[in-house]
Amino acid sequence: MNAYISPKVFGMLNLLSLAFPILIIIHFLLLIFWIVSWRKRAAIFLVLTLFFITPVRRWINYTPAKKEIPNLKVISLNGKFGKLGDENIYNFINEQKPDVVFFQEYDNRKPLDGFKYFENSRPITKIQSRFPIIKSGEIKTDANNAVCLFADIKVNNTIIRFVNVYMEPFFLDKKMVKLTKDMDVNEQKAKKILHMLIPTFRKHETQIDQIKDFINVSPFPVIIAGDFNAVPNSYEYYKISEGLQDVFLKVGKGSGTSFHDFKFPIKIDHFFASESIEPISYKVDRSVRISDHFPVIAEFRVK
């Protein structure tokens, strides 16, 4: 229903998208229980489960490897302002040898190895490219704490509009979501979190509408990535994905969860692309902890 009902109309519905992993686990446990106990309702819920296949695949997916050779490699990383070490971030990115890099929450002062083109927007978002940047700038939104950049980059004689998305953060920390033995304290924490989440969802609605309007008038095919601060099956996800490919859904393997600071499966970093651009691979690299987000690496075939 998040595809049809906006947060400004009913924000609590968008809140359920955050709990999707827990809700779907409960659903499957109940389904197994009803099957084992020979309940008739099991047949109904088994049919309903078919509708959850794609929503589940947006979180956990498996696709066979493609044989095509990619000619474009893009990395998106929220760098947590370099709190886990600038050198670690630079070393990892340089070893990957990407063609285009999106940074969020990272104020890198020098270009990566071999990168001639650098689009900088305050200490929040960056785009670095090995290919020539023809045009670039900020996407104007009504956000105070979100900054979105675009860059028209000439890739193998084809101009692609790259959009680096960083949407309004929730400003939550571990102490706020950590449960205690005192239920009254937990209740107060839950109320405080709700009062922070719902207004942010409403801000997201305005921001994502403005970003989508910008993308819709692009004269070039687009690749959109970044820290959306929104999970799959949310209003923001449905809005941005209209007419675009979810790269994880097309070529992803395993879990797509990228934010690991809360020890709870959260997938808020995404990649989307125009239909004319062929996704080849998608990887959330969990081998490094250079931020509270894992780097997301996507490869494409630009014809």
ZADO-1210 file (C-alpha; in nm, 4 decimals, padded with zeros to 6 digits):
<atoms>
<atom x="00.0000" y="00.0000" z="00.0000" code="MET" pos="1"/>
<atom x="00.3012" y="00.2302" z="00.0344" code="ASN" pos="2"/>
<atom x="00.3002" y="00.2569" z="-00.3451" code="ALA" pos="3"/>
<atom x="-00.0364" y="00.4350" z="-00.3246" code="TYR" pos="4"/>
<atom x="-00.0613" y="00.6005" z="00.0181" code="ILE" pos="5"/>
<atom x="00.1893" y="00.8743" z="00.0949" code="SER" pos="6"/>
<atom x="00.3430" y="00.9454" z="00.4389" code="PRO" pos="7"/>
<atom x="00.1630" y="01.2791" z="00.4525" code="LYS" pos="8"/>
<atom x="-00.1667" y="01.0902" z="00.4332" code="VAL" pos="9"/>
<atom x="-00.0769" y="00.8043" z="00.6689" code="PHE" pos="10"/>
<atom x="00.2801" y="00.7977" z="00.7958" code="GLY" pos="11"/>
<atom x="00.2388" y="00.4889" z="01.0147" code="MET" pos="12"/>
<atom x="00.1977" y="00.2724" z="00.7042" code="LEU" pos="13"/>
<atom x="00.5445" y="00.3682" z="00.5822" code="ASN" pos="14"/>
<atom x="00.6753" y="00.2806" z="00.9286" code="LEU" pos="15"/>
<atom x="00.5776" y="-00.0834" z="00.8684" code="LEU" pos="16"/>
<atom x="00.8294" y="-00.1053" z="00.5834" code="SER" pos="17"/>
<atom x="01.1093" y="-00.0786" z="00.8430" code="LEU" pos="18"/>
<atom x="00.9683" y="-00.3839" z="01.0221" code="ALA" pos="19"/>
<atom x="00.9259" y="-00.5893" z="00.7042" code="PHE" pos="20"/>
<atom x="01.2023" y="-00.8448" z="00.7852" code="PRO" pos="21"/>
<atom x="01.0389" y="-00.9218" z="01.1230" code="ILE" pos="22"/>
<atom x="00.6854" y="-00.9262" z="00.9822" code="LEU" pos="23"/>
<atom x="00.7745" y="-01.1663" z="00.7009" code="ILE" pos="24"/>
<atom x="00.9545" y="-01.4021" z="00.9424" code="ILE" pos="25"/>
<atom x="00.6438" y="-01.4082" z="01.1636" code="ILE" pos="26"/>
<atom x="00.4324" y="-01.4752" z="00.8541" code="HIS" pos="27"/>
<atom x="00.6424" y="-01.7770" z="00.7518" code="PHE" pos="28"/>
<atom x="00.6514" y="-01.9169" z="01.1068" code="LEU" pos="29"/>
<atom x="00.2719" y="-01.8984" z="01.1280" code="LEU" pos="30"/>
<atom x="00.2424" y="-02.0536" z="00.7836" code="LEU" pos="31"/>
<atom x="00.4607" y="-02.3478" z="00.8871" code="ILE" pos="32"/>
<atom x="00.2602" y="-02.3885" z="01.2089" code="PHE" pos="33"/>
<atom x="-00.0718" y="-02.3954" z="01.0214" code="TRP" pos="34"/>
<atom x="00.0611" y="-02.6455" z="00.7660" code="ILE" pos="35"/>
<atom x="00.1930" y="-02.8782" z="01.0367" code="VAL" pos="36"/>
<atom x="-00.1318" y="-02.8528" z="01.2346" code="SER" pos="37"/>
<atom x="-00.3429" y="-02.9106" z="00.9200" code="TRP" pos="38"/>
<atom x="-00.5352" y="-02.5852" z="00.9441" code="ARG" pos="39"/>
<atom x="-00.7446" y="-02.4859" z="00.6417" code="LYS" pos="40"/>
<atom x="-00.6216" y="-02.1281" z="00.6671" code="ARG" pos="41"/>
<atom x="-00.2775" y="-02.2566" z="00.5628" code="ALA" pos="42"/>
<atom x="-00.4009" y="-02.2906" z="00.2038" code="ALA" pos="43"/>
<atom x="-00.5162" y="-01.9268" z="00.1958" code="ILE" pos="44"/>
<atom x="-00.1928" y="-01.7939" z="00.3429" code="PHE" pos="45"/>
<atom x="00.0110" y="-02.0160" z="00.1103" code="LEU" pos="46"/>
<atom x="-00.1544" y="-01.8443" z="-00.1877" code="VAL" pos="47"/>
<atom x="-00.1022" y="-01.5003" z="-00.0268" code="LEU" pos="48"/>
<atom x="00.2659" y="-01.5828" z="00.0173" code="THR" pos="49"/>
<atom x="00.3066" y="-01.5706" z="-00.3605" code="LEU" pos="50"/>
<atom x="00.2452" y="-01.1942" z="-00.3441" code="PHE" pos="51"/>
<atom x="00.5401" y="-01.1582" z="-00.1061" code="PHE" pos="52"/>
<atom x="00.8001" y="-01.3118" z="-00.3386" code="ILE" pos="53"/>
<atom x="00.9084" y="-00.9836" z="-00.5003" code="THR" pos="54"/>
<atom x="00.8965" y="-00.7808" z="-00.1746" code="PRO" pos="55"/>
<atom x="01.1194" y="-01.0440" z="-00.0110" code="VAL" pos="56"/>
<atom x="01.3572" y="-01.0411" z="-00.3103" code="ARG" pos="57"/>
<atom x="01.4115" y="-00.6707" z="-00.2578" code="ARG" pos="58"/>
<atom x="01.5846" y="-00.7663" z="00.0693" code="TRP" pos="59"/>
<atom x="01.7263" y="-01.1132" z="-00.0052" code="ILE" pos="60"/>
<atom x="01.7783" y="-01.2155" z="-00.3650" code="ASN" pos="61"/>
<atom x="01.9535" y="-01.4656" z="-00.5864" code="TYR" pos="62"/>
<atom x="02.0152" y="-01.4319" z="-00.9581" code="THR" pos="63"/>
<atom x="02.2520" y="-01.6374" z="-01.1766" code="PRO" pos="64"/>
<atom x="02.5762" y="-01.4684" z="-01.2762" code="ALA" pos="65"/>
<atom x="02.5745" y="-01.2904" z="-01.6113" code="LYS" pos="66"/>
<atom x="02.8295" y="-01.3778" z="-01.8788" code="LYS" pos="67"/>
<atom x="02.8421" y="-01.0292" z="-02.0278" code="GLU" pos="68"/>
<atom x="03.1542" y="-00.8266" z="-01.9554" code="ILE" pos="69"/>
<atom x="03.0828" y="-00.4959" z="-01.7740" code="PRO" pos="70"/>
<atom x="03.2369" y="-00.1713" z="-01.8923" code="ASN" pos="71"/>
<atom x="03.1234" y="00.0521" z="-01.6051" code="LEU" pos="72"/>
<atom x="03.1858" y="00.0033" z="-01.2331" code="LYS" pos="73"/>
<atom x="03.0182" y="00.2292" z="-00.9763" code="VAL" pos="74"/>
<atom x="03.0644" y="00.2368" z="-00.5977" code="ILE" pos="75"/>
<atom x="02.8359" y="00.4093" z="-00.3494" code="SER" pos="76"/>
<atom x="02.9475" y="00.4599" z="00.0097" code="LEU" pos="77"/>
<atom x="02.8262" y="00.6550" z="00.3099" code="ASN" pos="78"/>
<atom x="03.1619" y="00.7333" z="00.4728" code="GLY" pos="79"/>
<atom x="03.0395" y="00.8362" z="00.8199" code="LYS" pos="80"/>
<atom x="03.2566" y="01.1487" z="00.7839" code="PHE" pos="81"/>
<atom x="03.5705" y="00.9351" z="00.7913" code="GLY" pos="82"/>
<atom x="03.5333" y="00.8421" z="01.1593" code="LYS" pos="83"/>
<atom x="03.6776" y="00.4947" z="01.0917" code="LEU" pos="84"/>
<atom x="03.9752" y="00.6360" z="00.9018" code="GLY" pos="85"/>
<atom x="04.0169" y="00.8250" z="00.5755" code="ASP" pos="86"/>
<atom x="04.3089" y="00.6051" z="00.4777" code="GLU" pos="87"/>
<atom x="04.0950" y="00.2901" z="00.5068" code="ASN" pos="88"/>
<atom x="03.8326" y="00.4400" z="00.2758" code="ILE" pos="89"/>
<atom x="04.0872" y="00.5577" z="00.0177" code="TYR" pos="90"/>
<atom x="04.2721" y="00.2241" z="00.0186" code="ASN" pos="91"/>
<atom x="03.9539" y="00.0238" z="-00.0315" code="PHE" pos="92"/>
<atom x="03.8165" y="00.2424" z="-00.3111" code="ILE" pos="93"/>
<atom x="04.1498" y="00.2563" z="-00.4948" code="ASN" pos="94"/>
<atom x="04.1869" y="-00.1234" z="-00.4786" code="GLU" pos="95"/>
<atom x="03.8435" y="-00.1677" z="-00.6383" code="GLN" pos="96"/>
<atom x="03.9381" y="00.0442" z="-00.9418" code="LYS" pos="97"/>
<atom x="03.5893" y="00.1863" z="-01.0018" code="PRO" pos="98"/>
<atom x="03.4945" y="00.4260" z="-01.2802" code="ASP" pos="99"/>
<atom x="03.2521" y="00.6414" z="-01.0807" code="VAL" pos="100"/>
<atom x="03.2255" y="00.6817" z="-00.7019" code="VAL" pos="101"/>
<atom x="02.9384" y="00.8296" z="-00.4998" code="PHE" pos="102"/>
<atom x="03.0176" y="00.9476" z="-00.1487" code="PHE" pos="103"/>
<atom x="02.7656" y="01.0516" z="00.1162" code="GLN" pos="104"/>
<atom x="02.8616" y="01.1962" z="00.4545" code="GLU" pos="105"/>
<atom x="03.2215" y="01.2194" z="00.3455" code="TYR" pos="106"/>
<atom x="03.4331" y="01.5297" z="00.2953" code="ASP" pos="107"/>
<atom x="03.7251" y="01.3850" z="00.1019" code="ASN" pos="108"/>
<atom x="03.9712" y="01.6610" z="00.0154" code="ARG" pos="109"/>
<atom x="04.1702" y="01.4837" z="-00.2551" code="LYS" pos="110"/>
<atom x="04.0717" y="01.2844" z="-00.5641" code="PRO" pos="111"/>
<atom x="04.1072" y="00.9081" z="-00.5781" code="LEU" pos="112"/>
<atom x="04.3949" y="00.7521" z="-00.7749" code="ASP" pos="113"/>
<atom x="04.3532" y="00.8188" z="-01.1457" code="GLY" pos="114"/>
<atom x="04.0397" y="01.0307" z="-01.1042" code="PHE" pos="115"/>
<atom x="04.0493" y="01.3582" z="-01.2963" code="LYS" pos="116"/>
<atom x="03.6889" y="01.4670" z="-01.2473" code="TYR" pos="117"/>
<atom x="03.5477" y="01.5707" z="-00.9135" code="PHE" pos="118"/>
<atom x="03.2051" y="01.7144" z="-00.8265" code="GLU" pos="119"/>
<atom x="03.1894" y="01.8481" z="-00.4720" code="ASN" pos="120"/>
<atom x="02.8872" y="01.9640" z="-00.2746" code="SER" pos="121"/>
<atom x="02.9511" y="02.0827" z="00.0792" code="ARG" pos="122"/>
<atom x="03.0851" y="01.8150" z="00.3174" code="PRO" pos="123"/>
<atom x="02.7911" y="01.5836" z="00.2434" code="ILE" pos="124"/>
<atom x="02.7995" y="01.4376" z="-00.1084" code="THR" pos="125"/>
<atom x="03.0657" y="01.3865" z="-00.3753" code="LYS" pos="126"/>
<atom x="03.0888" y="01.2357" z="-00.7229" code="ILE" pos="127"/>
<atom x="03.4279" y="01.1310" z="-00.8598" code="GLN" pos="128"/>
<atom x="03.4751" y="00.9980" z="-01.2109" code="SER" pos="129"/>
<atom x="03.7439" y="00.8642" z="-01.4423" code="ARG" pos="130"/>
<atom x="03.5258" y="00.9672" z="-01.7358" code="PHE" pos="131"/>
<atom x="03.4681" y="01.3319" z="-01.8345" code="PRO" pos="132"/>
<atom x="03.1972" y="01.5202" z="-01.6441" code="ILE" pos="133"/>
<atom x="03.0087" y="01.7304" z="-01.8990" code="ILE" pos="134"/>
<atom x="02.7740" y="01.9051" z="-01.6556" code="LYS" pos="135"/>
<atom x="02.7023" y="01.8808" z="-01.2844" code="SER" pos="136"/>
<atom x="02.5290" y="02.0464" z="-00.9921" code="GLY" pos="137"/>
<atom x="02.2956" y="02.0089" z="-00.6968" code="GLU" pos="138"/>
<atom x="01.9354" y="01.8960" z="-00.7284" code="ILE" pos="139"/>
<atom x="01.7250" y="02.1569" z="-00.5531" code="LYS" pos="140"/>
<atom x="01.5008" y="02.0164" z="-00.2824" code="THR" pos="141"/>
<atom x="01.3269" y="02.1542" z="00.0238" code="ASP" pos="142"/>
<atom x="01.5587" y="01.9531" z="00.2486" code="ALA" pos="143"/>
<atom x="01.7724" y="02.1030" z="00.5218" code="ASN" pos="144"/>
<atom x="02.0020" y="01.8080" z="00.5827" code="ASN" pos="145"/>
<atom x="01.9848" y="01.6245" z="00.2499" code="ALA" pos="146"/>
<atom x="02.2008" y="01.7044" z="-00.0510" code="VAL" pos="147"/>
<atom x="02.1597" y="01.5360" z="-00.3907" code="CYS" pos="148"/>
<atom x="02.4117" y="01.5771" z="-00.6715" code="LEU" pos="149"/>
<atom x="02.3957" y="01.5006" z="-01.0412" code="PHE" pos="150"/>
<atom x="02.6695" y="01.4698" z="-01.3018" code="ALA" pos="151"/>
<atom x="02.6318" y="01.4118" z="-01.6749" code="ASP" pos="152"/>
<atom x="02.9248" y="01.1827" z="-01.7530" code="ILE" pos="153"/>
<atom x="03.0428" y="01.0643" z="-02.0943" code="LYS" pos="154"/>
<atom x="03.0898" y="00.6872" z="-02.0655" code="VAL" pos="155"/>
<atom x="03.2191" y="00.5139" z="-02.3791" code="ASN" pos="156"/>
<atom x="03.0686" y="00.7815" z="-02.6067" code="ASN" pos="157"/>
<atom x="02.7352" y="00.7656" z="-02.4219" code="THR" pos="158"/>
<atom x="02.6294" y="01.0424" z="-02.1848" code="ILE" pos="159"/>
<atom x="02.4700" y="00.9114" z="-01.8642" code="ILE" pos="160"/>
<atom x="02.3176" y="01.1240" z="-01.5916" code="ARG" pos="161"/>
<atom x="02.4463" y="01.0003" z="-01.2547" code="PHE" pos="162"/>
<atom x="02.2444" y="01.1019" z="-00.9499" code="VAL" pos="163"/>
<atom x="02.3926" y="01.0719" z="-00.6012" code="ASN" pos="164"/>
<atom x="02.1080" y="01.0660" z="-00.3474" code="VAL" pos="165"/>
<atom x="02.1407" y="01.1527" z="00.0197" code="TYR" pos="166"/>
<atom x="01.8021" y="01.1979" z="00.1831" code="MET" pos="167"/>
<atom x="01.7048" y="01.3426" z="00.5187" code="GLU" pos="168"/>
<atom x="01.8624" y="01.1274" z="00.7954" code="PRO" pos="169"/>
<atom x="01.6704" y="01.0106" z="01.1026" code="PHE" pos="170"/>
<atom x="01.9388" y="01.1186" z="01.3530" code="PHE" pos="171"/>
<atom x="01.8983" y="00.7989" z="01.5553" code="LEU" pos="172"/>
<atom x="02.1797" y="00.6494" z="01.7589" code="ASP" pos="173"/>
<atom x="02.2358" y="00.3156" z="01.9312" code="LYS" pos="174"/>
<atom x="02.1318" y="00.4400" z="02.2750" code="LYS" pos="175"/>
<atom x="01.7903" y="00.5409" z="02.1433" code="MET" pos="176"/>
<atom x="01.7069" y="00.1988" z="01.9971" code="VAL" pos="177"/>
<atom x="01.8699" y="-00.0187" z="02.2643" code="LYS" pos="178"/>
<atom x="01.6150" y="-00.1859" z="02.4932" code="LEU" pos="179"/>
<atom x="01.6474" y="-00.1750" z="02.8723" code="THR" pos="180"/>
<atom x="01.4965" y="-00.3781" z="03.1559" code="LYS" pos="181"/>
<atom x="01.2727" y="-00.0871" z="03.2485" code="ASP" pos="182"/>
<atom x="00.9572" y="-00.1092" z="03.0339" code="MET" pos="183"/>
<atom x="00.8619" y="00.2508" z="03.1106" code="ASP" pos="184"/>
<atom x="01.1937" y="00.3684" z="02.9710" code="VAL" pos="185"/>
<atom x="01.1430" y="00.1503" z="02.6625" code="ASN" pos="186"/>
<atom x="00.7977" y="00.3000" z="02.6131" code="GLU" pos="187"/>
<atom x="00.9367" y="00.6529" z="02.6297" code="GLN" pos="188"/>
<atom x="01.2085" y="00.5598" z="02.3825" code="LYS" pos="189"/>
<atom x="00.9501" y="00.4139" z="02.1418" code="ALA" pos="190"/>
<atom x="00.7383" y="00.7306" z="02.1577" code="LYS" pos="191"/>
<atom x="01.0421" y="00.9501" z="02.0987" code="LYS" pos="192"/>
<atom x="01.1485" y="00.7412" z="01.7968" code="ILE" pos="193"/>
<atom x="00.7982" y="00.7599" z="01.6495" code="LEU" pos="194"/>
<atom x="00.7973" y="01.1372" z="01.6875" code="HIS" pos="195"/>
<atom x="01.1248" y="01.1463" z="01.4930" code="MET" pos="196"/>
<atom x="01.0380" y="00.8941" z="01.2210" code="LEU" pos="197"/>
<atom x="00.6964" y="01.0123" z="01.1040" code="ILE" pos="198"/>
<atom x="00.8008" y="01.3773" z="01.0362" code="PRO" pos="199"/>
<atom x="01.1100" y="01.2498" z="00.8534" code="THR" pos="200"/>
<atom x="00.8953" y="01.0266" z="00.6320" code="PHE" pos="201"/>
<atom x="00.6907" y="01.3329" z="00.5394" code="ARG" pos="202"/>
<atom x="01.0054" y="01.5264" z="00.4528" code="LYS" pos="203"/>
<atom x="01.1152" y="01.2310" z="00.2417" code="HIS" pos="204"/>
<atom x="00.7935" y="01.2479" z="00.0435" code="GLU" pos="205"/>
<atom x="00.8652" y="01.6044" z="-00.0669" code="THR" pos="206"/>
<atom x="01.2318" y="01.5290" z="-00.1380" code="GLN" pos="207"/>
<atom x="01.1701" y="01.2117" z="-00.3374" code="ILE" pos="208"/>
<atom x="00.9011" y="01.3821" z="-00.5454" code="ASP" pos="209"/>
<atom x="01.1446" y="01.6617" z="-00.6344" code="GLN" pos="210"/>
<atom x="01.4254" y="01.4168" z="-00.7147" code="ILE" pos="211"/>
<atom x="01.1898" y="01.2087" z="-00.9285" code="LYS" pos="212"/>
<atom x="01.0719" y="01.5178" z="-01.1186" code="ASP" pos="213"/>
<atom x="01.4365" y="01.5987" z="-01.1940" code="PHE" pos="214"/>
<atom x="01.5041" y="01.2448" z="-01.3171" code="ILE" pos="215"/>
<atom x="01.1936" y="01.2370" z="-01.5342" code="ASN" pos="216"/>
<atom x="01.3110" y="01.5315" z="-01.7456" code="VAL" pos="217"/>
<atom x="01.6625" y="01.3937" z="-01.7940" code="SER" pos="218"/>
<atom x="01.7675" y="01.3954" z="-02.1610" code="PRO" pos="219"/>
<atom x="02.0004" y="01.1024" z="-02.0880" code="PHE" pos="220"/>
<atom x="01.9677" y="00.7545" z="-01.9375" code="PRO" pos="221"/>
<atom x="02.0223" y="00.7633" z="-01.5613" code="VAL" pos="222"/>
<atom x="02.1960" y="00.5729" z="-01.2833" code="ILE" pos="223"/>
<atom x="02.0716" y="00.6678" z="-00.9362" code="ILE" pos="224"/>
<atom x="02.2386" y="00.5492" z="-00.6180" code="ALA" pos="225"/>
<atom x="02.3155" y="00.6557" z="-00.2657" code="GLY" pos="226"/>
<atom x="02.1883" y="00.6608" z="00.0900" code="ASP" pos="227"/>
<atom x="01.8109" y="00.6958" z="00.0600" code="PHE" pos="228"/>
<atom x="01.7451" y="00.6488" z="00.4325" code="ASN" pos="229"/>
<atom x="01.4489" y="00.4429" z="00.3124" code="ALA" pos="230"/>
<atom x="01.4047" y="00.0674" z="00.2941" code="VAL" pos="231"/>
<atom x="01.2496" y="-00.1457" z="00.0177" code="PRO" pos="232"/>
<atom x="00.8683" y="-00.1513" z="00.0115" code="ASN" pos="233"/>
<atom x="00.8577" y="00.2056" z="00.1435" code="SER" pos="234"/>
<atom x="00.6879" y="00.4999" z="-00.0264" code="TYR" pos="235"/>
<atom x="01.0280" y="00.6440" z="-00.1198" code="GLU" pos="236"/>
<atom x="01.1338" y="00.3157" z="-00.2800" code="TYR" pos="237"/>
<atom x="00.8195" y="00.2799" z="-00.4890" code="TYR" pos="238"/>
<atom x="00.8324" y="00.6428" z="-00.6006" code="LYS" pos="239"/>
<atom x="01.1953" y="00.6446" z="-00.7156" code="ILE" pos="240"/>
<atom x="01.1729" y="00.3016" z="-00.8835" code="SER" pos="241"/>
<atom x="00.8870" y="00.3965" z="-01.1168" code="GLU" pos="242"/>
<atom x="01.0108" y="00.3321" z="-01.4708" code="GLY" pos="243"/>
<atom x="01.3572" y="00.2268" z="-01.3487" code="LEU" pos="244"/>
<atom x="01.5345" y="-00.1008" z="-01.2757" code="GLN" pos="245"/>
<atom x="01.6181" y="-00.1949" z="-00.9179" code="ASP" pos="246"/>
<atom x="01.9725" y="-00.3198" z="-00.9815" code="VAL" pos="247"/>
<atom x="01.9686" y="-00.5464" z="-00.6737" code="PHE" pos="248"/>
<atom x="01.6453" y="-00.7057" z="-00.7902" code="LEU" pos="249"/>
<atom x="01.7955" y="-00.7657" z="-01.1353" code="LYS" pos="250"/>
<atom x="02.1403" y="-00.9029" z="-01.0496" code="VAL" pos="251"/>
<atom x="02.1786" y="-00.9082" z="-00.6694" code="GLY" pos="252"/>
<atom x="02.2831" y="-01.2122" z="-00.4671" code="LYS" pos="253"/>
<atom x="02.2307" y="-01.2763" z="-00.0980" code="GLY" pos="254"/>
<atom x="02.1285" y="-01.0048" z="00.1454" code="SER" pos="255"/>
<atom x="02.1129" y="-00.6456" z="00.0261" code="GLY" pos="256"/>
<atom x="02.1255" y="-00.4958" z="00.3767" code="THR" pos="257"/>
<atom x="02.3952" y="-00.2307" z="00.3926" code="SER" pos="258"/>
<atom x="02.3584" y="-00.0381" z="00.7211" code="PHE" pos="259"/>
<atom x="02.5043" y="-00.2496" z="01.0021" code="HIS" pos="260"/>
<atom x="02.5387" y="-00.0177" z="01.3025" code="ASP" pos="261"/>
<atom x="02.2145" y="-00.1229" z="01.4773" code="PHE" pos="262"/>
<atom x="02.2620" y="-00.5017" z="01.4434" code="LYS" pos="263"/>
<atom x="01.9266" y="-00.5126" z="01.2664" code="PHE" pos="264"/>
<atom x="01.8825" y="-00.5831" z="00.8934" code="PRO" pos="265"/>
<atom x="01.8399" y="-00.2442" z="00.7260" code="ILE" pos="266"/>
<atom x="01.8710" y="-00.1883" z="00.3516" code="LYS" pos="267"/>
<atom x="01.8806" y="00.1854" z="00.2851" code="ILE" pos="268"/>
<atom x="02.1485" y="00.2065" z="00.0132" code="ASP" pos="269"/>
<atom x="02.0090" y="00.1426" z="-00.3344" code="HIS" pos="270"/>
<atom x="02.0977" y="00.1440" z="-00.7038" code="PHE" pos="271"/>
<atom x="01.8509" y="00.2152" z="-00.9848" code="PHE" pos="272"/>
<atom x="01.9108" y="00.2458" z="-01.3591" code="ALA" pos="273"/>
<atom x="01.7302" y="00.3211" z="-01.6836" code="SER" pos="274"/>
<atom x="01.6112" y="00.0239" z="-01.8880" code="GLU" pos="275"/>
<atom x="01.8665" y="00.1024" z="-02.1599" code="SER" pos="276"/>
<atom x="02.1558" y="00.0316" z="-01.9195" code="ILE" pos="277"/>
<atom x="02.2227" y="-00.3367" z="-01.8518" code="GLU" pos="278"/>
<atom x="02.3078" y="-00.4316" z="-01.4904" code="PRO" pos="279"/>
<atom x="02.5723" y="-00.7043" z="-01.4704" code="ILE" pos="280"/>
<atom x="02.6453" y="-00.7434" z="-01.0980" code="SER" pos="281"/>
<atom x="02.5590" y="-00.6011" z="-00.7560" code="TYR" pos="282"/>
<atom x="02.7545" y="-00.6561" z="-00.4367" code="LYS" pos="283"/>
<atom x="02.7347" y="-00.5344" z="-00.0786" code="VAL" pos="284"/>
<atom x="03.0957" y="-00.5748" z="00.0347" code="ASP" pos="285"/>
<atom x="03.0869" y="-00.7014" z="00.3935" code="ARG" pos="286"/>
<atom x="03.4586" y="-00.7791" z="00.3989" code="SER" pos="287"/>
<atom x="03.5446" y="-00.4259" z="00.5166" code="VAL" pos="288"/>
<atom x="03.4228" y="-00.2050" z="00.8004" code="ARG" pos="289"/>
<atom x="03.5260" y="00.1391" z="00.6898" code="ILE" pos="290"/>
<atom x="03.1963" y="00.3002" z="00.7901" code="SER" pos="291"/>
<atom x="02.8619" y="00.2177" z="00.9507" code="ASP" pos="292"/>
<atom x="02.7510" y="00.1373" z="00.5942" code="HIS" pos="293"/>
<atom x="02.8978" y="-00.1398" z="00.3808" code="PHE" pos="294"/>
<atom x="03.0166" y="-00.0236" z="00.0355" code="PRO" pos="295"/>
<atom x="02.7755" y="-00.1089" z="-00.2460" code="VAL" pos="296"/>
<atom x="02.9357" y="-00.1999" z="-00.5810" code="ILE" pos="297"/>
<atom x="02.7421" y="-00.2264" z="-00.9069" code="ALA" pos="298"/>
<atom x="02.8668" y="-00.3091" z="-01.2560" code="GLU" pos="299"/>
<atom x="02.6920" y="-00.2256" z="-01.5820" code="PHE" pos="300"/>
<atom x="02.7154" y="-00.2788" z="-01.9545" code="ARG" pos="301"/>
<atom x="02.6723" y="00.0493" z="-02.1398" code="VAL" pos="302"/>
<atom x="02.5945" y="-00.0286" z="-02.5017" code="LYS" pos="303"/>
</atoms>
